[in-house]
Amino acid sequence: MKKNSIKTVGRWSSCSWHRFNRKAYSAFCSIGREVRIGVLTVATLSVASVAEAAPVRATSLEGSSDEEQLDYQLDELEVTGSLAPLQANQAARIVATIGREEIAQAAALSVNDLLKLALGVDVRQRGAFGVQTDICIDGGTFDQVTILLNGVNIGNPQTGHLSADFPVAIDDIVRIEVLEGAASRSVGGSSFSGAVNIVTRPDARSHVAANAEGGSYGSFGAGARGNFTMQNSSHQLSLGYRRSDGGTDNSAFNKQNAFYQGFCNTSDVDIDWQLGYSRQDYGANTFYSAAYPNQHEQNSRIFAAVKAETKGRIKFLPVIYWNRSTDHFELIEGSDVGENFHRSDVFGARLNTNFVWAAGKTALGADVRNEGILSSNLGRPLEESEYVKVPGEDAFYTRRDNRTNVSYFAEHNVLLRRVTISMGVVANMNTALDSRFRWYPGVDVSYRPTQNWLFTASWNKAFRMPTFTDLYYKSPTTEGNIGLKPEQTQSYMLAAKYHTAAFNATVRGFIHRGKDMIDWVMYSADDKYHAANFRLNNVGVETLANISFPQIFGSQSFLQTLSLGYTYIHQKRFDDVAVFKSNYALDYLRHKFTARLSHRIVSHLSASWNLRWQDRLGGYLEYVDAKPTGNLIDYKPYAVLDLKVQWTRPSYQLWASVNNLTNHTYYDFGNIPQPGIWVMAGGSIRFNL
């Protein structure tokens, strides 16, 4: 491999890559210095190759010693939002990323809090620390987003309310990737309005680390992580615990998580395996209906996956995974009235093959995903002899359903000097519908007139099957619909990006034309919520700009980074039946503005400010003393300001954060007030072995 060249300016240095070997992960070993690659980093969502999350160290504003900075392995960087991995300067679609430095600076209490930094993402939380959070993209709903962990789909077929229950801790994450717009042909059928991929980090060095934190409302958390790295393999295990009395009524919680990831690199194949566990027990306040203020819920998840990538001219990338989720919901805590038990199991296998030839780069493959549920409420009734005992409870699963989704996909990428054309199609069949395959094509085009400019255009079709909750759920306030049709959309996008070492800006516009969209709606003030289909279009534009001040004023600059972003969305619903109240789809963010500023204070002390202002369309039904009044209350615009101050050294870090610094009362969901000012402080320490 040809040596990389390193240019030093003051204390800041950059590297240019001239020739690479064939490993896909090694680029991320260079995090901590500027990497000039022609476009901003976009990342592998569809294949998320097993080596991609390989050894990498966390970065900070202070950086590391010159000796440590030279300890990098620079290899081929293959990143893409398509099936076939492409080098970053060839990608046909822009993928937004939240990098390690942004993660370290953010005053985030959970992984879900980090997603609030993404401009096109609407994070609607019911509780703090990521307890019951809905993640939406481009004005869509939480069920329309595919959630991936290292490229593996961990979505929950019971309901998207539980998909964002991540088994990983913030310190495990290298970056978060957000793909906006329809992506069924590259990510999978549930990627209707976008996808989120959480990428974790086996470390380059063997080490042990620990962290602890505490603060408002009796909040406490602790975690530990250990990594053992040999020449060709790495093993990392992290454990975490958090609890709090909660910042509002009936919102106390306990959360535990564990995550193990292993990696092995041989001359013929790279193998990656991961195992995750999470459990949370929490007061659910008025999470699903303000008529019942004493709700309670308990969720757990076990996740396992094995991936591989062969080496050579033709690459095979097989993946197998299993995901089990359990949910125990009490409408009235301590009572069996409205009590539900659910257990969903997902088994999946995917094979992707890609190769380069004279006409470009081609990917072919297949995906099989079986989704099953046992429940006391969801699914088709079982005979009494078929009932399944709920472990540890005096209750039975009395209903069941199962479906299998089969997809075949093909994609070809034409790679020219300034132009990339990525076109493909997925053929999908679901046993819950019929044995007929339905076709969802798409094409992405990028044009690079100069090293600093990138223009992209996309058209993609996508679909989403109803969740088991959409189909079956019944309660005193809601009623599912077994006759729901799958959602379908056509997504059109145009984007432009300008970037230099000191400045980058992106503008994106989109139109999502939805057919048979699913929502829970009330037709009158005294009605219950019904699951229904209708047509709905989302039209929007977003713009984002970032400045790196050290690139302008040198590494000793007081100001470090500034980011400003704004997005606007407009919806139009097509239906002859008037709706009194929408529960999800029509309660979208019309406006969202974000501002982030990081700066030095003194020595190793730095600060990061995060401002988020948003205006949600729609409203919620007013309740007084747990009784509905029949009045709709419009959502009010609100702003939330967060601050994090941290003292950073190579082996330890001390920090303090203040969330909702202005102590503002606001609502993401009607009748569920979010916590006021929340102060936390903590630290972490690391020992290299």
C-alpha positions in Angstrom: 0.0 0.0 0.0 1.3 3.4 -0.9 2.0 5.7 2.1 -0.5 8.4 2.9 0.6 12.0 2.9 0.2 14.0 6.0 0.0 17.8 6.0 0.3 19.7 9.3 -1.1 23.2 9.9 -0.4 24.4 13.4 -1.6 21.5 15.6 -4.2 20.3 13.1 -3.2 17.8 10.4 -5.0 16.2 7.5 -4.3 13.2 5.3 -4.9 12.4 1.7 -5.4 8.8 0.5 -3.6 7.8 -2.7 -4.0 4.1 -2.8 -5.9 1.6 -0.6 -6.0 -2.0 0.3 -9.3 -3.9 0.1 -10.6 -3.7 3.7 -13.8 -1.8 4.1 -13.5 -0.8 7.7 -10.1 0.8 8.0 -11.1 4.3 7.1 -12.8 4.8 10.4 -9.5 4.2 12.2 -8.6 7.6 10.9 -11.3 9.5 12.9 -9.6 12.3 14.7 -8.0 14.0 11.7 -9.5 15.6 8.7 -10.0 13.1 5.9 -10.4 14.7 2.4 -12.4 12.3 0.3 -14.3 14.6 -2.1 -17.7 14.4 -0.4 -18.9 14.3 3.2 -19.1 10.9 4.7 -22.1 8.8 3.7 -22.5 5.4 5.1 -23.4 1.8 4.3 -27.0 1.2 5.4 -27.9 -1.8 3.3 -25.0 -4.0 3.9 -23.1 -2.3 6.7 -20.2 -4.6 6.1 -19.0 -6.5 9.1 -15.6 -4.8 9.1 -17.0 -1.3 8.9 -17.4 -1.0 12.6 -13.9 -2.1 13.3 -11.3 -0.6 15.6 -11.8 3.1 16.2 -11.1 5.5 19.1 -13.3 8.2 20.3 -12.4 11.8 19.5 -12.7 15.0 21.4 -12.1 18.7 20.9 -8.7 18.4 22.4 -7.6 15.5 20.2 -4.8 13.1 21.0 -1.0 13.2 21.0 1.0 13.4 17.8 2.3 9.9 18.5 -1.2 8.5 18.9 -2.4 10.3 15.8 0.1 8.5 13.6 -1.2 5.2 14.7 -3.7 4.8 11.9 -4.4 2.2 9.3 -5.7 3.7 6.0 -7.6 1.4 3.8 -10.3 1.6 1.1 -13.4 3.5 2.2 -16.6 1.9 0.8 -19.7 3.7 1.9 -23.1 3.9 0.3 -26.8 4.2 0.6 -27.3 1.5 -2.0 -27.0 -2.3 -2.2 -23.5 -2.3 -3.7 -20.9 -0.5 -1.6 -19.4 2.5 -3.3 -16.6 4.8 -2.4 -17.8 7.9 -0.8 -16.9 10.1 -3.7 -19.0 7.9 -6.0 -22.2 7.6 -3.9 -25.5 8.4 -5.7 -27.4 9.3 -2.5 -26.7 11.5 0.5 -26.8 9.9 3.9 -26.8 12.2 7.0 -24.4 11.2 9.8 -24.0 12.1 13.5 -20.3 11.4 14.1 -18.4 10.5 17.2 -17.4 14.0 18.0 -21.0 15.3 17.8 -22.1 12.4 20.0 -19.4 13.2 22.6 -20.4 16.9 22.7 -24.2 16.4 22.9 -26.1 16.8 26.1 -27.9 13.5 25.3 -29.3 11.2 28.0 -30.1 8.4 25.5 -29.5 7.2 21.9 -32.9 8.6 21.1 -31.8 12.1 22.3 -28.9 11.9 19.8 -31.4 11.6 16.9 -32.9 14.9 17.8 -29.7 16.4 16.3 -30.7 15.1 12.9 -32.6 17.7 11.0 -35.0 15.5 9.1 -35.9 13.4 12.2 -38.9 14.0 14.4 -38.3 12.4 17.9 -41.5 12.3 19.9 -40.9 11.0 23.4 -43.3 10.0 26.1 -40.7 9.6 28.8 -37.1 10.8 29.5 -34.0 8.8 28.8 -35.5 7.3 25.7 -38.4 5.6 27.5 -41.1 5.1 24.8 -39.8 7.2 21.9 -41.2 7.4 18.4 -38.8 8.1 15.6 -40.2 9.7 12.4 -38.6 11.0 9.2 -39.8 13.5 6.6 -43.2 13.9 8.2 -43.9 10.1 8.2 -44.9 8.0 11.2 -42.8 5.9 13.6 -43.9 2.6 11.9 -42.5 3.8 8.5 -38.8 4.0 9.6 -36.5 1.0 9.5 -34.2 0.8 12.6 -30.9 -1.0 12.1 -28.1 -2.0 14.4 -24.9 -2.4 12.4 -27.0 -2.9 9.3 -29.3 -5.5 10.8 -33.0 -4.8 11.0 -34.2 -4.7 14.6 -37.6 -3.3 13.9 -40.5 -4.6 15.9 -43.5 -6.1 14.0 -45.8 -5.6 17.0 -45.5 -1.8 17.0 -42.9 0.8 16.0 -43.3 2.2 19.6 -40.9 -0.5 20.7 -38.4 -0.4 17.8 -36.2 2.3 19.3 -35.5 0.3 22.5 -31.8 0.1 21.8 -29.6 -2.5 23.6 -26.5 -0.3 23.1 -25.1 2.5 25.2 -24.1 5.9 23.8 -20.4 5.1 24.5 -20.7 2.0 22.2 -21.6 4.1 19.1 -19.2 5.3 16.4 -21.9 7.1 14.4 -25.5 7.2 13.6 -26.6 7.2 9.9 -29.9 8.6 8.7 -31.2 7.8 5.2 -34.1 10.1 4.4 -36.8 9.0 1.9 -38.1 5.7 0.5 -35.4 2.9 0.5 -37.2 -0.5 0.2 -34.9 -1.6 -2.6 -31.8 -1.2 -0.5 -32.8 -1.5 3.1 -36.0 -3.5 3.2 -39.7 -3.3 3.0 -40.3 -1.3 6.2 -38.0 1.5 5.0 -41.0 3.6 3.9 -39.9 7.1 4.8 -36.4 6.5 5.8 -33.9 4.4 7.9 -31.7 4.9 10.9 -28.6 2.8 11.3 -26.7 2.6 14.7 -23.0 1.7 14.1 -21.0 0.4 17.1 -17.3 0.3 17.6 -15.0 -2.6 18.5 -11.8 -0.8 19.7 -8.3 -0.9 18.4 -6.8 -1.4 21.8 -7.6 -3.8 24.6 -9.0 -1.8 27.5 -11.5 -1.6 30.3 -13.7 1.5 31.0 -16.4 2.6 33.4 -18.7 5.5 33.7 -21.3 6.8 36.3 -23.7 9.7 36.3 -26.4 11.1 38.6 -28.7 14.1 38.8 -32.3 15.4 39.0 -35.3 13.4 40.1 -33.2 10.7 41.7 -31.5 9.8 38.4 -28.6 7.5 38.5 -26.7 5.5 35.9 -23.6 3.4 35.6 -21.9 1.4 32.9 -18.8 -0.7 32.2 -17.1 -1.8 29.0 -14.3 -4.2 28.2 -12.5 -4.9 25.0 -10.0 -7.6 24.1 -8.2 -7.2 20.8 -5.8 -9.6 19.2 -4.2 -9.5 15.8 -7.2 -10.8 13.8 -10.0 -10.6 16.2 -11.8 -8.3 18.7 -14.3 -8.9 21.5 -16.2 -6.1 23.3 -18.8 -6.2 26.0 -20.7 -3.3 27.5 -23.2 -3.3 30.4 -25.4 -0.4 31.6 -28.0 0.5 34.2 -30.2 3.6 34.6 -33.0 4.5 37.0 -35.0 7.6 37.8 -38.0 8.8 39.8 -39.0 10.6 36.6 -39.6 14.2 35.8 -43.4 14.0 35.7 -46.2 12.1 37.4 -45.9 8.3 37.1 -42.8 8.3 35.0 -40.3 6.4 37.2 -38.2 3.9 35.3 -35.5 1.2 35.5 -33.4 0.3 32.4 -30.7 -2.3 31.8 -28.8 -3.1 28.7 -26.0 -5.4 27.6 -24.2 -5.6 24.3 -21.5 -7.9 23.0 -19.8 -7.7 19.6 -17.1 -9.9 18.2 -15.1 -9.6 15.0 -12.7 -12.0 13.2 -10.6 -11.2 10.1 -9.2 -14.1 8.1 -7.6 -14.2 4.6 -10.8 -15.4 3.0 -13.6 -13.9 5.1 -14.5 -11.3 7.7 -17.0 -12.4 10.3 -18.9 -10.2 12.8 -21.4 -11.3 15.4 -23.4 -9.4 18.0 -25.7 -10.1 20.9 -27.8 -7.5 22.7 -30.2 -7.4 25.6 -32.3 -4.6 27.0 -35.1 -4.3 29.6 -37.0 -1.4 30.9 -39.8 -1.1 33.5 -41.6 2.2 33.7 -44.6 4.2 34.7 -46.5 4.9 31.5 -48.4 7.9 32.8 -51.0 8.8 30.2 -49.0 7.2 27.4 -51.9 5.8 25.4 -54.9 7.6 26.8 -55.3 10.4 29.2 -58.4 8.6 30.6 -56.0 6.2 32.4 -53.3 8.1 34.2 -51.9 5.1 36.0 -50.6 3.0 33.1 -47.5 0.8 33.5 -45.3 -1.1 31.0 -42.4 -3.5 30.9 -40.4 -4.3 27.8 -37.5 -6.6 27.0 -35.5 -7.5 23.9 -32.9 -10.1 23.0 -31.1 -9.7 19.7 -28.5 -11.9 18.0 -26.9 -11.6 14.5 -24.0 -13.1 12.6 -22.7 -11.5 9.4 -19.8 -12.3 7.0 -18.1 -10.8 4.0 -16.0 -12.9 1.7 -13.0 -11.5 -0.1 -12.2 -11.5 -3.8 -13.6 -10.3 -7.1 -17.1 -11.5 -6.2 -18.2 -10.7 -2.7 -20.9 -12.6 -0.7 -22.4 -11.0 2.4 -24.7 -13.4 4.3 -26.6 -12.3 7.4 -28.7 -14.3 9.8 -30.5 -12.8 12.8 -33.1 -13.3 15.6 -34.9 -10.7 17.6 -37.3 -11.5 20.5 -39.3 -8.7 22.2 -41.7 -9.0 25.1 -44.2 -6.4 26.2 -46.4 -6.4 29.4 -48.8 -3.5 29.5 -51.1 -2.6 32.3 -53.9 0.0 31.6 -54.3 0.3 35.3 -51.2 -0.6 37.3 -51.8 -3.6 39.5 -55.1 -4.5 37.7 -55.9 -7.0 35.0 -58.4 -4.6 33.4 -56.9 -3.8 30.0 -53.8 -5.8 30.7 -51.9 -7.2 27.7 -49.0 -9.6 27.2 -47.1 -9.8 23.9 -44.1 -11.7 22.6 -42.8 -11.2 19.1 -40.1 -13.3 17.4 -38.4 -12.3 14.1 -36.1 -14.6 12.2 -34.3 -13.2 9.2 -31.6 -14.2 6.6 -30.2 -12.0 3.9 -27.6 -12.7 1.1 -26.1 -9.9 -0.9 -23.6 -10.5 -3.7 -21.8 -7.7 -5.5 -19.1 -7.6 -8.1 -17.3 -5.1 -10.4 -17.2 -5.6 -14.2 -16.7 -3.4 -17.3 -20.2 -1.9 -17.1 -20.0 -0.8 -13.4 -20.8 -2.5 -10.1 -23.8 -4.9 -9.7 -25.5 -6.3 -6.6 -27.9 -9.2 -6.4 -29.5 -10.9 -3.5 -32.5 -12.2 -1.5 -34.0 -11.5 1.9 -36.3 -13.7 4.0 -37.9 -12.4 7.2 -40.4 -14.3 9.3 -42.4 -12.3 11.9 -44.5 -14.0 14.5 -46.4 -12.9 17.6 -48.0 -14.6 20.6 -50.4 -12.3 22.5 -53.3 -11.9 24.8 -54.7 -9.2 22.4 -53.1 -9.4 19.0 -53.6 -12.1 16.4 -56.1 -14.8 15.6 -57.7 -16.6 18.5 -56.2 -20.0 19.5 -58.0 -23.0 20.7 -57.8 -23.3 24.5 -55.6 -26.3 24.1 -53.1 -24.2 22.2 -52.8 -21.5 24.8 -49.2 -20.7 25.8 -48.3 -19.8 29.4 -46.7 -16.4 29.9 -43.5 -17.1 31.9 -43.6 -15.8 35.4 -47.3 -14.7 35.1 -50.7 -16.1 35.9 -51.7 -15.5 32.3 -51.7 -17.0 28.9 -51.0 -16.0 25.3 -54.4 -16.7 23.7 -53.8 -15.3 20.2 -51.2 -15.9 17.5 -50.2 -14.7 14.0 -47.3 -15.3 11.7 -46.2 -14.0 8.3 -43.1 -14.3 6.1 -41.7 -11.6 3.8 -39.6 -12.7 0.8 -37.7 -10.2 -1.3 -35.4 -10.6 -4.3 -33.4 -7.5 -5.3 -31.1 -6.4 -8.1 -29.1 -3.2 -8.6 -26.6 -1.9 -11.1 -24.4 1.2 -10.6 -22.9 3.0 -13.6 -19.7 4.7 -12.4 -18.4 7.6 -14.5 -15.8 10.3 -13.6 -18.4 12.9 -12.6 -21.7 10.9 -12.6 -23.0 7.9 -10.8 -26.3 6.2 -11.7 -27.7 3.7 -9.3 -30.8 1.8 -10.5 -32.5 -1.2 -9.0 -35.7 -3.0 -8.1 -37.0 -5.2 -5.3 -39.6 -7.9 -5.9 -41.6 -8.6 -2.7 -44.1 -11.2 -1.6 -45.7 -11.4 1.9 -47.7 -14.5 3.0 -50.2 -12.3 4.8 -51.3 -10.9 1.5 -51.0 -13.6 -1.2 -48.3 -15.4 -3.2 -48.0 -12.6 -5.8 -44.7 -10.6 -6.1 -45.0 -6.8 -6.2 -42.3 -4.7 -7.8 -40.7 -1.6 -6.3 -38.1 0.1 -8.5 -35.9 3.1 -8.0 -33.0 5.2 -9.4 -30.5 7.6 -7.8 -28.2 9.9 -9.8 -25.4 12.0 -8.6 -23.4 14.7 -10.5 -20.0 16.1 -9.2 -19.1 19.1 -11.4 -16.1 19.9 -9.1 -14.5 18.5 -6.0 -16.6 20.8 -3.8 -20.0 20.3 -5.3 -22.5 17.4 -5.4 -25.9 17.3 -6.9 -28.3 14.3 -6.5 -31.7 13.3 -7.7 -33.8 10.2 -6.7 -37.0 8.4 -7.4 -37.9 5.4 -5.4 -41.0 3.3 -4.6 -41.5 1.7 -1.2 -44.1 -0.3 0.8 -44.9 -1.1 4.4 -47.0 -3.9 5.9 -49.3 -3.0 8.8 -48.0 -3.9 12.2 -49.8 -6.5 14.3 -51.1 -3.6 16.5 -52.5 -1.8 13.4 -54.4 -5.0 12.5 -55.7 -6.4 15.8 -55.4 -4.1 18.8 -58.6 -3.5 20.7 -59.0 -1.5 23.9 -61.6 0.8 25.4 -60.1 3.7 23.3 -58.7 2.0 20.2 -59.8 -0.5 17.5 -57.5 -2.1 14.9 -58.5 -3.0 11.4 -57.8 -6.5 10.0 -58.7 -5.2 6.5 -55.9 -2.7 6.3 -53.9 -2.5 3.1 -50.1 -2.2 2.9 -48.8 1.4 2.6 -47.2 2.4 -0.7 -45.3 5.5 -1.6 -43.4 7.2 -4.5 -40.5 9.3 -3.2 -38.9 12.1 -5.3 -35.8 14.0 -4.0 -33.4 16.6 -5.2 -30.3 17.7 -3.2 -27.3 19.9 -3.5 -24.2 19.9 -1.3 -21.2 22.3 -1.1 -18.2 21.5 1.1 -14.8 22.5 1.9 -12.6 21.7 4.9 -14.0 24.7 6.9 -17.6 24.9 5.6 -20.3 22.6 4.2 -23.9 23.2 3.3 -26.8 21.0 2.1 -30.2 21.8 0.6 -32.7 19.0 0.0 -36.3 19.0 -1.3 -38.7 16.0 -1.4 -42.1 14.9 -2.4 -43.5 11.7 -0.9 -46.8 10.6 -2.6 -48.5 8.1 -0.2 -51.2 5.6 -1.0 -53.1 3.5 1.6 -51.3 5.4 4.4 -52.2 4.0 7.8 -53.2 6.1 10.8 -55.3 5.9 13.9 -58.1 8.5 13.7 -61.3 9.6 15.5 -64.3 10.6 13.3 -66.1 12.5 16.1 -65.3 13.9 19.6 -66.8 10.9 21.4 -65.4 8.3 19.1 -62.5 5.8 19.7 -59.4 5.6 17.5 -59.8 3.5 14.4 -56.9 2.2 12.2 -57.7 3.4 8.6 -56.1 3.8 5.2 -56.1 7.1 3.1 -53.9 9.0 0.6 -51.4 11.5 2.0 -48.6 13.5 0.3 -45.7 15.0 2.2 -43.7 17.9 0.6 -40.7 19.5 2.3 -37.4 21.3 2.1 -34.5 21.3 4.4 -31.2 23.2 4.6 -28.2 22.6 6.8 -24.8 24.5 7.2 -21.7 23.7 9.3 -18.6 25.7 10.0 -15.4 24.4 11.5 -13.6 27.4 13.0 -10.2 25.7 13.6 -9.9 25.3 9.9 -10.2 29.0 9.6 -8.5 30.4 12.7 -6.2 27.5 13.7 -6.5 24.9 16.4 -6.5 27.4 19.3 -9.7 29.0 18.1 -12.2 29.7 20.9 -15.1 28.7 18.7 -15.0 25.1 17.4 -18.0 24.2 15.4 -21.3 25.9 14.5 -24.3 24.1 12.8 -27.6 25.7 11.7 -30.5 23.8 10.1 -34.1 24.3 9.2 -36.8 22.1 7.7 -40.3 22.8 6.5 -43.0 20.2 5.7 -46.4 20.5 4.2 -49.0 17.7 4.1 -52.1 17.2 2.0 -54.6 14.4 2.8 -56.9 13.0 0.1 -60.1 11.4 1.6 -63.8 11.9 1.3 -64.3 11.1 5.0 -63.6 14.0 7.4 -61.4 13.2 10.4 -61.9 14.8 13.8 -58.5 13.8 15.2 -55.4 12.0 13.9 -53.2 10.3 16.4 -50.0 10.2 14.4 -49.8 10.8 10.7 -51.3 14.3 10.6 -49.5 15.5 13.8 -46.3 16.2 12.0 -43.6 18.9 12.4 -44.3 21.8 10.1 -41.2 23.6 11.2 -38.0 22.5 12.8 -34.9 24.6 13.5 -31.7 23.4 15.1 -28.5 25.2 16.2 -25.4 23.7 17.7 -22.4 25.6 18.9 -19.2 24.1 20.5 -16.4 26.2 22.0 -13.4 26.0 24.3 -13.6 27.5 27.8 -10.1 27.0 29.1 -7.4 24.3 28.8 -9.2 21.0 28.4 -12.6 22.4 29.3 -15.2 22.9 26.5 -18.9 23.5 26.1 -21.6 22.6 23.7 -24.9 24.3 23.2 -27.9 22.7 21.4 -31.1 24.6 20.6 -34.1 23.0 19.0 -37.2 24.9 18.0 -40.2 23.1 16.5 -43.8 23.7 15.5 -46.1 20.7 15.3 -49.3 20.8 13.3 -52.4 19.1 14.7 -53.7 18.9 18.2 -54.8 16.7 21.1 -58.1 16.0 22.9 -58.3 18.0 26.2 -58.9 16.0 29.4 -60.0 17.3 32.8 -59.8 14.9 35.7 -59.3 12.0 33.3 -62.5 12.9 31.4 -62.5 14.1 27.8 -64.0 17.5 27.2 -64.4 17.1 23.4 -62.2 20.1 22.8 -59.1 20.0 20.6 -56.0 21.8 21.8 -53.5 22.9 19.1 -49.9 22.0 19.7 -47.9 25.1 20.6 -44.4 25.8 19.2 -41.6 25.4 21.7 -37.8 25.7 22.0 -35.5 23.6 24.1 -32.0 24.6 25.0 -29.4 22.0 26.2 -25.9 22.6 27.5 -23.0 20.2 28.2 -19.7 21.2 29.7 -16.9 18.6 29.7 -13.3 18.3 30.8 -11.6 15.9 28.4 -8.3 14.0 28.9 -7.1 10.9 27.0 -7.9 8.5 30.0 -10.8 10.2 31.6 -13.7 12.7 31.2 -15.8 14.7 33.5 -19.0 16.4 32.4 -22.1 18.2 33.5 -25.3 18.8 31.4 -28.5 20.8 31.7 -31.4 19.7 29.5 -34.3 22.1 29.0 -32.2 24.9 30.4 -35.1 27.4 30.3 -37.4 25.0 32.2 -40.0 25.2 29.5 -43.2 23.1 29.6 -43.8 21.3 26.3 -45.6 18.4 24.7 -44.5 15.9 22.1 -47.8 14.0 22.6 -51.0 15.5 24.0 -51.6 15.4 27.7 -48.0 14.0 28.4 -45.9 17.0 29.6 -42.2 16.6 29.2 -39.8 17.1 32.1 -38.6 20.6 33.0 -35.0 21.5 33.7 -32.9 18.3 34.2 -29.4 18.5 35.6 -26.9 15.6 35.3 -23.2 15.2 36.0 -20.9 12.3 35.5 -17.6 10.9 34.4 -15.8 8.1 32.7 -12.4 6.5 33.0 -10.5 4.2 30.7 -7.4 1.9 31.2 -5.6 0.5 28.2 -4.3 -3.1 28.7 
